[in-house]
Amino acid sequence: LYILAKDLLGSFEKETNISTRVLATFPGTELHGLMYRNVMFSDLAQPFLDAKHVTTSMGTGLVHTSYAHGNDDFRMAMKRGEKVHCFVDEQGCYTRDLGHELEGKNVLAEGNEFVLRMFQKHVVHEHAYKHQYPYDWRTKQVLFIMQKSFLVMKVLEGPRILRYRCGKNIVEIFVC
């Protein structure tokens, strides 16, 4: 059983060579509030969420959400009053929170490959989709977005140089 946007049924059949039979149609808003089981966390029911940034321009009309790693997703979490958890450390590697198999793997390299292998048996069709990640203009490398807590300070007197440790680096900030 597949759930996909009606507008994408033709392209789904063409790309997958799967002939389909429509059992029912309903507006996507009817999924709001229903729960599903994620392949990665099968013991945890998660809600379907509706979002204006999800369109039928390509794909299935359904996407995953990662509150700590995207602006639209983060805003959705804040709107819903959700707590945002980041499962990636400052070096860009998965933390133990997602299991020992992923711990320490870089999210854009071996971690990504591991997750793809993990989901392989659930994949109906592969499609080359280019995500719209921000890039560093100097290195041309992908910038990985992650939510972090930050500290706001008010300097009461004179200029100061503040030092704090961030991951492996010590960062100095001149505050006037």
C-alpha positions in Angstrom: 0.0 0.0 0.0 1.4 3.4 -1.0 0.3 6.9 -0.1 1.3 9.5 -2.6 -0.1 12.8 -4.0 -2.7 12.2 -6.7 -0.9 14.7 -9.0 2.2 12.5 -8.9 0.6 9.1 -9.7 1.5 9.2 -13.4 5.1 10.1 -12.8 5.3 7.5 -10.1 4.1 4.7 -12.4 6.3 5.9 -15.2 9.5 6.1 -13.1 8.9 2.8 -11.2 7.2 0.7 -13.9 4.7 -0.2 -11.2 1.1 -0.2 -12.3 -1.2 1.0 -9.6 -4.8 0.8 -8.6 -6.3 3.7 -6.6 -8.1 2.4 -3.5 -9.1 5.7 -2.2 -8.5 9.4 -2.5 -8.6 12.0 0.2 -7.1 15.5 0.9 -3.6 15.4 2.4 -5.0 17.4 5.4 -6.8 14.2 6.5 -3.4 12.7 7.3 -2.8 15.5 9.9 -2.9 14.0 13.4 -2.6 10.4 12.2 0.5 8.4 13.2 2.9 6.2 11.2 5.9 4.0 12.1 9.3 5.1 10.8 11.5 2.4 9.4 14.4 3.5 11.5 12.4 3.7 14.8 9.8 1.1 14.3 8.8 1.1 18.0 8.0 4.8 17.9 4.8 6.1 16.3 5.3 9.6 14.7 2.7 12.0 13.5 2.0 13.0 9.9 2.5 16.8 9.7 1.3 19.2 7.1 3.7 21.9 5.8 3.5 24.5 3.1 7.1 23.9 2.0 6.1 20.3 0.9 4.8 20.4 -2.6 3.8 18.0 -5.5 6.5 19.4 -7.8 8.4 16.0 -7.5 8.6 12.9 -5.4 5.6 11.5 -3.5 4.3 14.6 -1.8 5.5 13.2 1.5 8.9 14.0 3.0 10.7 13.3 6.3 11.3 16.1 8.8 14.4 16.7 10.8 13.8 19.6 13.2 17.5 20.2 14.0 18.7 20.3 10.4 16.6 22.6 8.3 15.0 26.1 8.6 11.5 25.0 7.6 11.7 22.0 9.8 13.0 24.0 12.7 10.2 26.6 12.4 7.7 23.7 12.3 9.1 22.4 15.6 8.8 25.8 17.2 5.3 26.3 16.0 4.3 22.9 17.4 6.1 23.5 20.7 8.4 20.4 20.0 11.7 19.9 21.7 14.5 19.8 19.1 17.1 17.1 19.5 20.3 17.2 17.5 21.9 13.7 16.9 25.0 15.1 15.2 28.1 16.4 17.0 30.3 19.4 16.1 32.5 17.3 13.9 29.5 16.3 11.8 29.2 12.7 13.1 26.2 10.9 14.5 26.0 10.7 18.3 25.2 7.5 20.3 21.6 8.6 20.6 20.8 6.9 17.2 22.5 3.7 18.2 26.0 2.2 18.3 25.9 1.4 14.6 25.8 5.0 13.6 27.8 6.5 16.4 30.9 8.4 15.1 30.0 8.1 11.4 30.1 11.3 9.4 26.6 12.2 8.3 27.6 13.2 4.7 30.0 10.2 4.2 30.0 6.8 5.8 26.9 7.7 8.0 24.9 8.4 4.8 26.0 5.2 3.2 25.1 3.2 6.3 21.6 4.8 6.5 21.0 4.1 2.8 22.0 0.4 3.3 19.7 0.2 6.3 16.7 1.5 4.3 17.5 -0.5 1.1 15.0 -3.3 1.7 12.2 -0.6 2.1 13.1 1.3 -1.1 10.5 1.1 -3.9 12.4 3.2 -6.4 15.6 5.3 -6.4 15.6 8.7 -8.0 18.5 11.2 -8.2 17.2 14.1 -6.3 19.4 17.1 -5.7 18.8 18.6 -2.3 19.1 22.3 -2.0 21.9 22.4 0.6 23.8 25.7 1.2 27.4 25.6 0.0 30.5 27.3 1.2 31.4 29.7 -1.7 35.2 29.2 -1.0 35.5 25.4 -0.7 32.4 24.5 -2.6 31.6 22.0 0.2 28.1 21.4 1.5 27.2 23.3 4.7 25.5 20.9 7.1 22.8 22.8 9.1 22.4 21.9 12.7 20.5 23.5 15.6 22.7 24.6 18.5 22.0 26.5 21.7 23.7 29.9 22.0 24.4 32.4 24.7 23.5 36.1 24.5 25.6 38.3 26.7 25.5 42.0 27.6 28.9 43.5 28.2 28.7 46.0 31.0 32.0 47.8 30.7 34.7 48.3 28.1 35.9 46.0 25.3 36.7 42.4 26.1 38.0 39.4 24.4 36.0 36.3 25.2 37.3 32.8 24.8 35.2 29.7 24.8 35.6 26.1 23.7 33.5 24.9 20.7 34.2 21.3 19.8 37.9 20.9 19.2 38.4 24.6 18.6 38.8 27.6 20.9 37.0 30.6 19.5 37.9 34.1 20.4 35.4 36.9 20.0 36.1 40.6 20.5 33.2 42.3 22.1 32.9 46.1 22.2 
